[in-house]
């Protein structure tokens, strides 16, 4: 992994990953408190995860406003 990140292409790809995917997971885990799922089973866990994602998105809309497309 270190060898991959040390290349120019690797740094670019890793930088995009940090900018795009990591902040929502960190926010959901730390601020919203989802350290563990409280339900069992794939369907229930998926539903719980989707609810946390919806709440995360609604908080962003509330804070920053809806983006007109």
N, CA, C and O atoms as CSV, one atom per row, in Angstrom:
chain,resi,resn,atom,element,x,y,z
A,1,UNK,N,N,0.825,-1.182,0.000
A,1,UNK,CA,C,0.000,0.000,0.000
A,1,UNK,C,C,0.873,1.251,0.000
A,1,UNK,O,O,0.594,2.210,-0.720
A,2,UNK,N,N,1.923,1.237,0.805
A,2,UNK,CA,C,2.808,2.405,0.856
A,2,UNK,C,C,3.440,2.665,-0.504
A,2,UNK,O,O,3.590,3.818,-0.910
A,3,UNK,N,N,3.807,1.611,-1.203
A,3,UNK,CA,C,4.402,1.751,-2.529
A,3,UNK,C,C,3.404,2.371,-3.510
A,3,UNK,O,O,3.780,3.190,-4.349
A,4,UNK,N,N,2.130,1.977,-3.400
A,4,UNK,CA,C,1.102,2.526,-4.286
A,4,UNK,C,C,0.854,4.013,-4.004
A,4,UNK,O,O,0.716,4.809,-4.933
A,5,UNK,N,N,0.799,4.377,-2.731
A,5,UNK,CA,C,0.509,5.765,-2.365
A,5,UNK,C,C,1.679,6.683,-2.709
A,5,UNK,O,O,1.476,7.867,-2.978
A,6,UNK,N,N,2.880,6.159,-2.703
A,6,UNK,CA,C,4.058,6.982,-2.980
A,6,UNK,C,C,4.168,7.402,-4.445
A,6,UNK,O,O,4.949,8.299,-4.763
A,7,UNK,N,N,3.415,6.786,-5.330
A,7,UNK,CA,C,3.452,7.201,-6.731
A,7,UNK,C,C,2.549,8.417,-6.930
A,7,UNK,O,O,1.672,8.686,-6.109
A,8,UNK,N,N,2.764,9.140,-8.009
A,8,UNK,CA,C,1.957,10.324,-8.305
A,8,UNK,C,C,0.499,9.953,-8.534
A,8,UNK,O,O,-0.403,10.618,-8.025
A,9,UNK,N,N,0.271,8.897,-9.296
A,9,UNK,CA,C,-1.101,8.447,-9.567
A,9,UNK,C,C,-1.767,7.969,-8.277
A,9,UNK,O,O,-2.942,8.248,-8.038
A,10,UNK,N,N,-1.018,7.257,-7.459
A,10,UNK,CA,C,-1.557,6.764,-6.190
A,10,UNK,C,C,-1.974,7.889,-5.265
A,10,UNK,O,O,-3.021,7.808,-4.622
A,11,UNK,N,N,-1.170,8.938,-5.190
A,11,UNK,CA,C,-1.518,10.088,-4.355
A,11,UNK,C,C,-2.773,10.788,-4.858
A,11,UNK,O,O,-3.606,11.232,-4.067
A,12,UNK,N,N,-2.902,10.884,-6.179
A,12,UNK,CA,C,-4.075,11.514,-6.768
A,12,UNK,C,C,-5.340,10.720,-6.454
A,12,UNK,O,O,-6.351,11.292,-6.046
A,13,UNK,N,N,-5.284,9.418,-6.642
A,13,UNK,CA,C,-6.441,8.562,-6.376
A,13,UNK,C,C,-6.792,8.588,-4.892
A,13,UNK,O,O,-7.965,8.697,-4.536
A,14,UNK,N,N,-5.790,8.489,-4.028
A,14,UNK,CA,C,-6.030,8.486,-2.589
A,14,UNK,C,C,-6.604,9.828,-2.139
A,14,UNK,O,O,-7.473,9.867,-1.269
A,15,UNK,N,N,-6.129,10.920,-2.721
A,15,UNK,CA,C,-6.658,12.242,-2.400
A,15,UNK,C,C,-8.119,12.381,-2.767
A,15,UNK,O,O,-8.889,12.990,-2.025
A,16,UNK,N,N,-8.515,11.821,-3.908
A,16,UNK,CA,C,-9.925,11.860,-4.312
A,16,UNK,C,C,-10.776,11.038,-3.352
A,16,UNK,O,O,-11.906,11.415,-3.041
A,17,UNK,N,N,-10.240,9.923,-2.885
A,17,UNK,CA,C,-10.972,9.073,-1.958
A,17,UNK,C,C,-11.240,9.821,-0.656
A,17,UNK,O,O,-12.354,9.782,-0.133
A,18,UNK,N,N,-10.242,10.489,-0.142
A,18,UNK,CA,C,-10.410,11.231,1.097
A,18,UNK,C,C,-11.413,12.362,0.940
A,18,UNK,O,O,-12.199,12.628,1.849
A,19,UNK,N,N,-11.390,13.020,-0.195
A,19,UNK,CA,C,-12.286,14.154,-0.402
A,19,UNK,C,C,-13.728,13.718,-0.627
A,19,UNK,O,O,-14.650,14.438,-0.244
A,20,UNK,N,N,-13.942,12.572,-1.230
A,20,UNK,CA,C,-15.293,12.181,-1.627
A,20,UNK,C,C,-15.980,11.273,-0.604
A,20,UNK,O,O,-17.128,11.518,-0.234
A,21,UNK,N,N,-15.303,10.251,-0.154
A,21,UNK,CA,C,-15.994,9.216,0.604
A,21,UNK,C,C,-15.821,9.223,2.102
A,21,UNK,O,O,-16.737,8.826,2.822
A,22,UNK,N,N,-14.699,9.651,2.591
A,22,UNK,CA,C,-14.419,9.513,4.007
A,22,UNK,C,C,-15.194,10.468,4.913
A,22,UNK,O,O,-15.650,10.028,5.968
A,23,UNK,N,N,-15.373,11.742,4.572
A,23,UNK,CA,C,-16.059,12.640,5.502
A,23,UNK,C,C,-17.477,12.218,5.905
A,23,UNK,O,O,-17.812,12.348,7.083
A,24,UNK,N,N,-18.327,11.721,5.001
A,24,UNK,CA,C,-19.654,11.289,5.459
A,24,UNK,C,C,-19.593,10.138,6.464
A,24,UNK,O,O,-20.348,10.120,7.435
A,25,UNK,N,N,-18.692,9.175,6.231
A,25,UNK,CA,C,-18.566,8.062,7.171
A,25,UNK,C,C,-18.091,8.550,8.525
A,25,UNK,O,O,-18.591,8.101,9.557
A,26,UNK,N,N,-17.120,9.472,8.535
A,26,UNK,CA,C,-16.611,10.008,9.792
A,26,UNK,C,C,-17.690,10.796,10.524
A,26,UNK,O,O,-17.810,10.693,11.745
A,27,UNK,N,N,-18.476,11.578,9.793
A,27,UNK,CA,C,-19.550,12.364,10.419
A,27,UNK,C,C,-20.613,11.446,11.000
A,27,UNK,O,O,-21.070,11.662,12.122
A,28,UNK,N,N,-21.007,10.439,10.261
A,28,UNK,CA,C,-22.038,9.514,10.744
A,28,UNK,C,C,-21.537,8.772,11.973
A,28,UNK,O,O,-22.304,8.520,12.902
A,29,UNK,N,N,-20.267,8.424,11.985
A,29,UNK,CA,C,-19.741,7.668,13.106
A,29,UNK,C,C,-19.530,8.537,14.335
A,29,UNK,O,O,-19.964,8.173,15.428
A,30,UNK,N,N,-18.873,9.677,14.178
A,30,UNK,CA,C,-18.512,10.469,15.352
A,30,UNK,C,C,-19.641,11.369,15.827
A,30,UNK,O,O,-19.995,11.335,17.006
A,31,UNK,N,N,-20.208,12.166,14.947
A,31,UNK,CA,C,-21.207,13.148,15.353
A,31,UNK,C,C,-22.564,12.512,15.610
A,31,UNK,O,O,-23.237,12.839,16.587
A,32,UNK,N,N,-22.957,11.606,14.733
A,32,UNK,CA,C,-24.281,11.004,14.858
A,32,UNK,C,C,-24.280,9.772,15.759
A,32,UNK,O,O,-25.343,9.282,16.141
A,33,UNK,N,N,-23.101,9.271,16.097
A,33,UNK,CA,C,-22.987,8.205,17.088
A,33,UNK,C,C,-23.271,6.803,16.608
A,33,UNK,O,O,-23.677,5.960,17.407
A,34,UNK,N,N,-23.074,6.519,15.337
A,34,UNK,CA,C,-23.290,5.156,14.847
A,34,UNK,C,C,-21.975,4.389,14.916
A,34,UNK,O,O,-21.283,4.227,13.911
A,35,UNK,N,N,-21.643,3.923,16.105
A,35,UNK,CA,C,-20.442,3.107,16.268
A,35,UNK,C,C,-20.740,1.642,15.978
A,35,UNK,O,O,-19.892,0.911,15.466
A,36,UNK,N,N,-21.954,1.227,16.311
A,36,UNK,CA,C,-22.384,-0.148,16.067
A,36,UNK,C,C,-23.845,-0.124,15.655
A,36,UNK,O,O,-24.602,0.761,16.055
A,37,UNK,N,N,-24.227,-1.088,14.863
A,37,UNK,CA,C,-25.631,-1.214,14.506
A,37,UNK,C,C,-26.372,-1.861,15.664
A,37,UNK,O,O,-25.861,-2.782,16.300
A,38,UNK,N,N,-27.569,-1.381,15.936
A,38,UNK,CA,C,-28.337,-1.907,17.059
A,38,UNK,C,C,-29.275,-3.027,16.642
A,38,UNK,O,O,-29.961,-3.608,17.483
A,39,UNK,N,N,-29.310,-3.332,15.361
A,39,UNK,CA,C,-30.197,-4.371,14.851
A,39,UNK,C,C,-29.376,-5.526,14.292
A,39,UNK,O,O,-28.176,-5.392,14.051
A,40,UNK,N,N,-30.036,-6.656,14.090
A,40,UNK,CA,C,-29.378,-7.831,13.516
A,40,UNK,C,C,-30.024,-8.176,12.184
A,40,UNK,O,O,-31.211,-7.926,11.972
A,41,UNK,N,N,-29.243,-8.745,11.304
A,41,UNK,CA,C,-29.754,-9.162,10.005
A,41,UNK,C,C,-29.432,-8.142,8.933
A,41,UNK,O,O,-29.454,-6.933,9.167
A,42,UNK,N,N,-29.130,-8.659,7.749
A,42,UNK,CA,C,-28.698,-7.795,6.652
A,42,UNK,C,C,-29.752,-6.756,6.267
A,42,UNK,O,O,-29.416,-5.594,6.038
A,43,UNK,N,N,-30.990,-7.151,6.195
A,43,UNK,CA,C,-32.056,-6.235,5.785
A,43,UNK,C,C,-32.259,-5.123,6.819
A,43,UNK,O,O,-32.424,-3.959,6.455
A,44,UNK,N,N,-32.246,-5.480,8.105
A,44,UNK,CA,C,-32.436,-4.488,9.160
A,44,UNK,C,C,-31.243,-3.533,9.250
A,44,UNK,O,O,-31.419,-2.327,9.425
A,45,UNK,N,N,-30.035,-4.076,9.131
A,45,UNK,CA,C,-28.841,-3.233,9.171
A,45,UNK,C,C,-28.826,-2.292,7.972
A,45,UNK,O,O,-28.476,-1.119,8.108
A,46,UNK,N,N,-29.199,-2.791,6.811
A,46,UNK,CA,C,-29.266,-1.957,5.614
A,46,UNK,C,C,-30.280,-0.826,5.796
A,46,UNK,O,O,-30.029,0.310,5.393
A,47,UNK,N,N,-31.408,-1.139,6.396
A,47,UNK,CA,C,-32.435,-0.123,6.648
A,47,UNK,C,C,-31.921,0.920,7.631
A,47,UNK,O,O,-32.123,2.118,7.431
A,48,UNK,N,N,-31.258,0.471,8.688
A,48,UNK,CA,C,-30.716,1.405,9.674
A,48,UNK,C,C,-29.651,2.295,9.034
A,48,UNK,O,O,-29.626,3.500,9.285
A,49,UNK,N,N,-28.778,1.724,8.219
A,49,UNK,CA,C,-27.740,2.502,7.545
A,49,UNK,C,C,-28.373,3.541,6.614
A,49,UNK,O,O,-27.951,4.697,6.595
A,50,UNK,N,N,-29.378,3.132,5.849
A,50,UNK,CA,C,-30.063,4.064,4.950
A,50,UNK,C,C,-30.711,5.211,5.711
A,50,UNK,O,O,-30.688,6.348,5.242
A,51,UNK,N,N,-31.286,4.936,6.873
A,51,UNK,CA,C,-31.881,5.995,7.685
A,51,UNK,C,C,-30.823,6.989,8.155
A,51,UNK,O,O,-31.055,8.198,8.130
A,52,UNK,N,N,-29.667,6.493,8.583
A,52,UNK,CA,C,-28.586,7.389,8.993
A,52,UNK,C,C,-28.109,8.230,7.815
A,52,UNK,O,O,-27.798,9.409,7.985
A,53,UNK,N,N,-28.048,7.642,6.629
A,53,UNK,CA,C,-27.626,8.391,5.440
A,53,UNK,C,C,-28.645,9.472,5.083
A,53,UNK,O,O,-28.265,10.578,4.698
A,54,UNK,N,N,-29.929,9.159,5.208
A,54,UNK,CA,C,-30.966,10.150,4.928
A,54,UNK,C,C,-30.867,11.303,5.921
A,54,UNK,O,O,-30.959,12.466,5.531
A,55,UNK,N,N,-30.680,10.989,7.199
A,55,UNK,CA,C,-30.551,12.033,8.214
A,55,UNK,C,C,-29.322,12.883,7.942
A,55,UNK,O,O,-29.375,14.106,8.080
A,56,UNK,N,N,-28.213,12.256,7.557
A,56,UNK,CA,C,-26.991,12.995,7.215
A,56,UNK,C,C,-27.254,13.958,6.064
A,56,UNK,O,O,-26.844,15.117,6.111
A,57,UNK,N,N,-27.933,13.480,5.042
A,57,UNK,CA,C,-28.236,14.322,3.881
A,57,UNK,C,C,-29.186,15.460,4.243
A,57,UNK,O,O,-29.010,16.588,3.782
A,58,UNK,N,N,-30.185,15.169,5.060
A,58,UNK,CA,C,-31.127,16.212,5.470
A,58,UNK,C,C,-30.448,17.279,6.321
A,58,UNK,O,O,-30.779,18.460,6.216
A,59,UNK,N,N,-29.502,16.871,7.160
A,59,UNK,CA,C,-28.745,17.848,7.953
A,59,UNK,C,C,-27.936,18.765,7.040
A,59,UNK,O,O,-27.835,19.966,7.291
A,60,UNK,N,N,-27.361,18.197,5.980
A,60,UNK,CA,C,-26.609,19.023,5.037
A,60,UNK,C,C,-27.516,20.004,4.317
A,60,UNK,O,O,-27.153,21.166,4.138
A,61,UNK,N,N,-28.698,19.548,3.901
A,61,UNK,CA,C,-29.651,20.437,3.228
A,61,UNK,C,C,-30.092,21.537,4.190
A,61,UNK,O,O,-30.206,22.698,3.796
A,62,UNK,N,N,-30.339,21.180,5.439
A,62,UNK,CA,C,-30.758,22.162,6.429
A,62,UNK,C,C,-29.669,23.203,6.683
A,62,UNK,O,O,-29.963,24.390,6.822
A,63,UNK,N,N,-28.423,22.762,6.741
A,63,UNK,CA,C,-27.313,23.647,7.043
A,63,UNK,C,C,-26.940,24.521,5.840
A,63,UNK,O,O,-26.782,25.735,5.970
A,64,UNK,N,N,-26.803,23.894,4.679
A,64,UNK,CA,C,-26.274,24.602,3.500
A,64,UNK,C,C,-27.342,25.005,2.500
A,64,UNK,O,O,-27.066,25.804,1.605
A,65,UNK,N,N,-28.548,24.479,2.623
A,65,UNK,CA,C,-29.610,24.762,1.675
A,65,UNK,C,C,-29.572,23.808,0.501
A,65,UNK,O,O,-28.551,23.175,0.233
A,66,UNK,N,N,-30.676,23.709,-0.187
A,66,UNK,CA,C,-30.756,22.826,-1.349
A,66,UNK,C,C,-30.026,23.457,-2.522
A,66,UNK,O,O,-30.078,24.670,-2.724
A,67,UNK,N,N,-29.354,22.629,-3.281
A,67,UNK,CA,C,-28.620,23.101,-4.456
A,67,UNK,C,C,-29.554,22.998,-5.657
A,67,UNK,O,O,-30.104,21.933,-5.939
A,68,UNK,N,N,-29.724,24.098,-6.351
A,68,UNK,CA,C,-30.575,24.103,-7.549
A,68,UNK,C,C,-29.815,23.458,-8.694
A,68,UNK,O,O,-28.641,23.758,-8.913
A,69,UNK,N,N,-30.475,22.580,-9.418
A,69,UNK,CA,C,-29.791,21.929,-10.540
A,69,UNK,C,C,-30.252,22.446,-11.871
A,69,UNK,O,O,-29.768,21.995,-12.910
